Amino acid sequence: MARIDAFLKLGLAQGCSDIHLAVGVPPMLRMNGDLMPIKFRELSDTELEAYILEILTAKQKEMLHQGVDLDFSYVADEGGRFRVNVFRKATGYGAVFRFIPGEVPTLDQLNVPPILKKFCDYHQGMVLVTGSTGTGKSTTLAAMVDHLNSTRSLNIISLEDPIEFVHPSKQSQVIQRELGTHVTSFADGVRAAMREDPDVILVGELRDAETISMAMTAAETGHLVLGTLHTTGAVKTIDRIIDALPGELREQTKGFLAMSLKAVITQVLVKTPDGRGRRAMLEILVNSRAIAKLITTDQTHQIPSQMQTGRDRGMQMLDQTLLDAINAKEIDPDDAIRFAHDKKKFERFVTDTDLASIIDAGEEKKL
């Protein structure tokens, strides 16, 4: 058994989401969003390097010594699958292990709005799941793939960095390909997937112009494309895609978004009132004729007003979702205010007086 497995086993026993290892500090666990050290000595550079090298392949060791960060999946000897990032910094090596549950959660188990199942019924177009790092985008996408896998007979090609949830084929055939192992880039993976008779293509991250362009082509040519972006709202997602591509493609990109972008889901994870868990809070944009027109006429700033009046179509703004969950006593208002756009609306729910500065800062930012 690799020595690093002892830390992973402890983390799983504590119910953490991530295990952080870095030189000069003891191992730390991410518990319901907070980072907490375990009772252990500070890790030295030679000690941590020895731990990490035990679980790497010869190729990974060579890449690491060349200064390349590593992203890979790791299965501990005593069970437990992890997404791993290994990197070098000023004081030595560092690593983060993200726990991946063995069972793929269902959309019902995630307690997300029912409209996400409807998004899985599309036969072509693009559906994006967005949010900051660690907000559960991969989990939501995995649940959507599982729903497709369980309810439709499709060829689903999933491009991931690295492979996280493992999808055994059910009604569908699920082909999972890993960046660096099976394909050299997301763009190359999409290009290859389009020659493999796909119905659905999942792109782990739309991280550059070439990948975005290839994903757009796939969505326009009769495929359902699921993907992620590190953006924190529907409008920012649309603007990011438009700005990511060369200026001469701006009108073409706006035309694609107006016609082929089906939905944008933005999520955050907010603590429950007892502090023992977190719940996903979603903002949902469903494309419509009105929103498509706003995109093509460079009026994306007016999209929120369309979302506010589109609740009958399944749309929801993040602030309203947070307020509804607070009133239902499903989330902690002191944590929810950190994600709210109009923080003044949440002032009456806040119990932590130190958060007054956050509210004031939010008001100043709007001014």
GIWOCOR-V912229 format. One record per residue. N is the residue number from 1. PSI is psi in whole degrees, 0 to 359 (none if undefined). OMEGA is omega in degrees with one decimal (* if undefined). Layout:
n:N psi:PSI omega:OMEGA
n:N psi:PSI omega:OMEGA
This chain:
n:1 psi:131 omega:176.3
n:2 psi:141 omega:-176.9
n:3 psi:332 omega:-179.5
n:4 psi:339 omega:-179.5
n:5 psi:333 omega:-180.0
n:6 psi:320 omega:177.8
n:7 psi:321 omega:-179.7
n:8 psi:320 omega:178.3
n:9 psi:317 omega:178.2
n:10 psi:317 omega:179.8
n:11 psi:317 omega:179.0
n:12 psi:321 omega:179.5
n:13 psi:329 omega:-179.9
n:14 psi:349 omega:179.5
n:15 psi:29 omega:-177.4
n:16 psi:166 omega:176.9
n:17 psi:330 omega:-176.5
n:18 psi:150 omega:172.2
n:19 psi:124 omega:-179.6
n:20 psi:132 omega:177.0
n:21 psi:125 omega:-179.5
n:22 psi:154 omega:-179.6
n:23 psi:137 omega:174.6
n:24 psi:356 omega:177.9
n:25 psi:157 omega:175.2
n:26 psi:163 omega:174.9
n:27 psi:144 omega:-177.2
n:28 psi:148 omega:-179.9
n:29 psi:139 omega:173.3
n:30 psi:110 omega:-177.1
n:31 psi:110 omega:179.3
n:32 psi:41 omega:176.2
n:33 psi:343 omega:-178.1
n:34 psi:144 omega:179.9
n:35 psi:125 omega:-175.9
n:36 psi:132 omega:178.1
n:37 psi:149 omega:173.4
n:38 psi:164 omega:-179.8
n:39 psi:92 omega:-178.3
n:40 psi:160 omega:-179.2
n:41 psi:163 omega:173.7
n:42 psi:138 omega:-177.2
n:43 psi:133 omega:176.7
n:44 psi:165 omega:-178.1
n:45 psi:318 omega:-179.2
n:46 psi:323 omega:179.5
n:47 psi:311 omega:-177.6
n:48 psi:322 omega:177.6
n:49 psi:319 omega:179.4
n:50 psi:319 omega:178.5
n:51 psi:312 omega:-174.3
n:52 psi:315 omega:-176.3
n:53 psi:335 omega:179.4
n:54 psi:334 omega:-173.7
n:55 psi:5 omega:-178.2
n:56 psi:150 omega:172.1
n:57 psi:169 omega:179.5
n:58 psi:319 omega:179.4
n:59 psi:319 omega:179.4
n:60 psi:321 omega:177.4
n:61 psi:318 omega:179.4
n:62 psi:316 omega:179.4
n:63 psi:319 omega:-179.3
n:64 psi:319 omega:179.8
n:65 psi:339 omega:176.5
n:66 psi:1 omega:178.1
n:67 psi:12 omega:-179.2
n:68 psi:129 omega:173.1
n:69 psi:148 omega:-178.3
n:70 psi:136 omega:170.9
n:71 psi:121 omega:-179.3
n:72 psi:167 omega:176.2
n:73 psi:149 omega:-176.7
n:74 psi:134 omega:176.4
n:75 psi:118 omega:180.0
n:76 psi:153 omega:-177.3
n:77 psi:325 omega:-178.0
n:78 psi:19 omega:179.2
n:79 psi:161 omega:-177.9
n:80 psi:124 omega:179.5
n:81 psi:139 omega:-174.8
n:82 psi:145 omega:166.6
n:83 psi:128 omega:-171.3
n:84 psi:138 omega:167.9
n:85 psi:124 omega:177.7
n:86 psi:136 omega:-176.1
n:87 psi:166 omega:175.0
n:88 psi:144 omega:178.0
n:89 psi:187 omega:-172.1
n:90 psi:323 omega:-175.2
n:91 psi:1 omega:-179.7
n:92 psi:207 omega:-177.9
n:93 psi:159 omega:171.4
n:94 psi:157 omega:-180.0
n:95 psi:146 omega:175.2
n:96 psi:129 omega:179.4
n:97 psi:118 omega:177.1
n:98 psi:122 omega:-179.1
n:99 psi:134 omega:177.3
n:100 psi:115 omega:179.8
n:101 psi:147 omega:-179.4
n:102 psi:329 omega:179.6
n:103 psi:134 omega:177.0
n:104 psi:124 omega:-179.7
n:105 psi:151 omega:175.7
n:106 psi:163 omega:176.9
n:107 psi:325 omega:177.7
n:108 psi:319 omega:178.9
n:109 psi:328 omega:178.0
n:110 psi:347 omega:178.0
n:111 psi:41 omega:178.5
n:112 psi:162 omega:-179.8
n:113 psi:145 omega:-177.4
n:114 psi:338 omega:-176.9
n:115 psi:340 omega:178.0
n:116 psi:329 omega:175.2
n:117 psi:324 omega:178.4
n:118 psi:323 omega:178.2
n:119 psi:329 omega:180.0
n:120 psi:346 omega:-179.7
n:121 psi:348 omega:179.3
n:122 psi:145 omega:179.1
n:123 psi:344 omega:175.6
n:124 psi:167 omega:-177.9
n:125 psi:185 omega:-175.0
n:126 psi:133 omega:173.9
n:127 psi:126 omega:-176.4
n:128 psi:138 omega:172.4
n:129 psi:120 omega:-172.5
n:130 psi:168 omega:-179.8
n:131 psi:170 omega:178.4
n:132 psi:170 omega:176.3
n:133 psi:137 omega:176.1
n:134 psi:19 omega:-180.0
n:135 psi:6 omega:175.2
n:136 psi:19 omega:179.9
n:137 psi:315 omega:-178.3
n:138 psi:324 omega:-179.9
n:139 psi:317 omega:178.5
n:140 psi:316 omega:178.5
n:141 psi:320 omega:178.7
n:142 psi:320 omega:179.0
n:143 psi:324 omega:177.7
n:144 psi:318 omega:177.0
n:145 psi:319 omega:178.9
n:146 psi:321 omega:177.7
n:147 psi:315 omega:176.6
n:148 psi:316 omega:-178.5
n:149 psi:329 omega:-175.3
n:150 psi:341 omega:-170.6
n:151 psi:346 omega:-177.1
n:152 psi:155 omega:177.5
n:153 psi:97 omega:-171.4
n:154 psi:165 omega:167.5
n:155 psi:107 omega:-176.3
n:156 psi:122 omega:178.1
n:157 psi:120 omega:-176.1
n:158 psi:123 omega:179.7
n:159 psi:118 omega:-170.6
n:160 psi:157 omega:179.5
n:161 psi:88 omega:-7.2
n:162 psi:186 omega:173.1
n:163 psi:130 omega:179.9
n:164 psi:268 omega:177.7
n:165 psi:136 omega:177.7
n:166 psi:126 omega:-176.8
n:167 psi:102 omega:171.1
n:168 psi:139 omega:-179.0
n:169 psi:134 omega:177.7
n:170 psi:253 omega:174.0
n:171 psi:332 omega:-179.6
n:172 psi:167 omega:168.4
n:173 psi:124 omega:179.8
n:174 psi:119 omega:178.3
n:175 psi:117 omega:-179.2
n:176 psi:126 omega:-178.8
n:177 psi:139 omega:-173.4
n:178 psi:135 omega:177.2
n:179 psi:132 omega:179.3
n:180 psi:336 omega:178.3
n:181 psi:313 omega:-176.9
n:182 psi:332 omega:178.0
n:183 psi:154 omega:-176.5
n:184 psi:336 omega:179.6
n:185 psi:165 omega:177.1
n:186 psi:320 omega:-179.9
n:187 psi:315 omega:177.6
n:188 psi:324 omega:179.1
n:189 psi:318 omega:177.7
n:190 psi:318 omega:179.3
n:191 psi:316 omega:179.0
n:192 psi:320 omega:-177.8
n:193 psi:325 omega:-178.1
n:194 psi:346 omega:176.2
n:195 psi:6 omega:-174.1
n:196 psi:28 omega:176.1
n:197 psi:55 omega:-178.7
n:198 psi:153 omega:166.6
n:199 psi:321 omega:-179.3
n:200 psi:134 omega:174.6
n:201 psi:122 omega:174.8
n:202 psi:125 omega:178.7
n:203 psi:114 omega:-173.8
n:204 psi:326 omega:177.9
n:205 psi:127 omega:174.2
n:206 psi:80 omega:-166.5
n:207 psi:352 omega:-179.7
n:208 psi:169 omega:-175.0
n:209 psi:321 omega:-178.0
n:210 psi:317 omega:179.3
n:211 psi:317 omega:178.9
n:212 psi:315 omega:-179.3
n:213 psi:316 omega:179.6
n:214 psi:320 omega:179.1
n:215 psi:321 omega:176.9
n:216 psi:317 omega:178.5
n:217 psi:317 omega:179.4
n:218 psi:318 omega:-178.5
n:219 psi:329 omega:-179.1
n:220 psi:341 omega:-173.2
n:221 psi:30 omega:169.9
n:222 psi:21 omega:178.5
n:223 psi:151 omega:170.8
n:224 psi:121 omega:-179.2
n:225 psi:124 omega:173.7
n:226 psi:138 omega:-178.8
n:227 psi:174 omega:178.7
n:228 psi:153 omega:172.6
n:229 psi:147 omega:177.0
n:230 psi:65 omega:177.0
n:231 psi:159 omega:-171.1
n:232 psi:32 omega:176.5
n:233 psi:161 omega:-177.0
n:234 psi:313 omega:-178.3
n:235 psi:317 omega:178.5
n:236 psi:327 omega:178.3
n:237 psi:312 omega:-180.0
n:238 psi:314 omega:179.5
n:239 psi:322 omega:-179.5
n:240 psi:317 omega:-179.8
n:241 psi:317 omega:179.8
n:242 psi:317 omega:-177.2
n:243 psi:339 omega:-175.4
n:244 psi:334 omega:-176.0
n:245 psi:156 omega:-178.6
n:246 psi:151 omega:-176.2
n:247 psi:325 omega:-178.7
n:248 psi:346 omega:178.6
n:249 psi:7 omega:-174.2
n:250 psi:311 omega:-178.2
n:251 psi:321 omega:178.1
n:252 psi:320 omega:179.8
n:253 psi:317 omega:177.9
n:254 psi:321 omega:177.6
n:255 psi:319 omega:177.4
n:256 psi:311 omega:-177.5
n:257 psi:321 omega:-179.7
n:258 psi:324 omega:-175.0
n:259 psi:321 omega:-167.5
n:260 psi:345 omega:174.7
n:261 psi:117 omega:-176.7
n:262 psi:319 omega:-175.9
n:263 psi:154 omega:172.3
n:264 psi:125 omega:177.7
n:265 psi:121 omega:176.2
n:266 psi:131 omega:-176.4
n:267 psi:153 omega:172.8
n:268 psi:159 omega:176.1
n:269 psi:123 omega:-175.4
n:270 psi:139 omega:-178.5
n:271 psi:147 omega:173.1
n:272 psi:163 omega:-176.6
n:273 psi:329 omega:-179.3
n:274 psi:356 omega:177.6
n:275 psi:7 omega:-176.0
n:276 psi:1 omega:-179.9
n:277 psi:179 omega:176.8
n:278 psi:151 omega:179.4
n:279 psi:144 omega:177.6
n:280 psi:127 omega:174.4
n:281 psi:128 omega:-171.0
n:282 psi:141 omega:164.5
n:283 psi:134 omega:-174.4
n:284 psi:124 omega:171.6
n:285 psi:130 omega:173.5
n:286 psi:122 omega:-175.6
n:287 psi:144 omega:179.6
n:288 psi:173 omega:178.4
n:289 psi:319 omega:-178.9
n:290 psi:316 omega:179.8
n:291 psi:320 omega:177.9
n:292 psi:319 omega:178.9
n:293 psi:321 omega:178.5
n:294 psi:324 omega:179.0
n:295 psi:313 omega:-175.9
n:296 psi:339 omega:-178.7
n:297 psi:18 omega:176.8
n:298 psi:41 omega:178.1
n:299 psi:42 omega:-177.8
n:300 psi:337 omega:179.4
n:301 psi:344 omega:178.9
n:302 psi:358 omega:-178.7
n:303 psi:319 omega:179.3
n:304 psi:324 omega:179.6
n:305 psi:326 omega:175.8
n:306 psi:324 omega:178.7
n:307 psi:323 omega:-179.6
n:308 psi:328 omega:-179.0
n:309 psi:7 omega:-176.5
n:310 psi:28 omega:-177.9
n:311 psi:331 omega:179.2
n:312 psi:343 omega:176.8
n:313 psi:2 omega:178.9
n:314 psi:3 omega:180.0
n:315 psi:150 omega:175.8
n:316 psi:140 omega:176.4
n:317 psi:149 omega:-176.4
n:318 psi:316 omega:-177.9
n:319 psi:316 omega:-179.5
n:320 psi:323 omega:177.0
n:321 psi:317 omega:178.6
n:322 psi:316 omega:-179.3
n:323 psi:318 omega:178.4
n:324 psi:319 omega:-179.2
n:325 psi:326 omega:176.7
n:326 psi:315 omega:-179.9
n:327 psi:331 omega:177.8
n:328 psi:3 omega:179.6
n:329 psi:38 omega:179.9
n:330 psi:339 omega:-178.6
n:331 psi:162 omega:-179.9
n:332 psi:119 omega:-178.2
n:333 psi:329 omega:179.4
n:334 psi:332 omega:176.2
n:335 psi:324 omega:-177.4
n:336 psi:325 omega:-175.9
n:337 psi:336 omega:179.4
n:338 psi:335 omega:-176.4
n:339 psi:349 omega:-176.1
n:340 psi:146 omega:176.0
n:341 psi:310 omega:176.7
n:342 psi:87 omega:-171.9
n:343 psi:337 omega:-179.2
n:344 psi:328 omega:179.9
n:345 psi:340 omega:-173.6
n:346 psi:358 omega:-173.3
n:347 psi:321 omega:-175.3
n:348 psi:344 omega:-179.6
n:349 psi:343 omega:-171.7
n:350 psi:135 omega:178.1
n:351 psi:341 omega:-179.7
n:352 psi:110 omega:-176.7
n:353 psi:337 omega:178.9
n:354 psi:345 omega:-178.8
n:355 psi:357 omega:178.8
n:356 psi:324 omega:-179.7
n:357 psi:327 omega:178.0
n:358 psi:319 omega:178.9
n:359 psi:314 omega:179.9
n:360 psi:319 omega:179.9
n:361 psi:322 omega:178.6
n:362 psi:321 omega:178.4
n:363 psi:319 omega:179.1
n:364 psi:322 omega:-179.0
n:365 psi:322 omega:179.7
n:366 psi:324 omega:178.8
n:367 psi:none omega:*
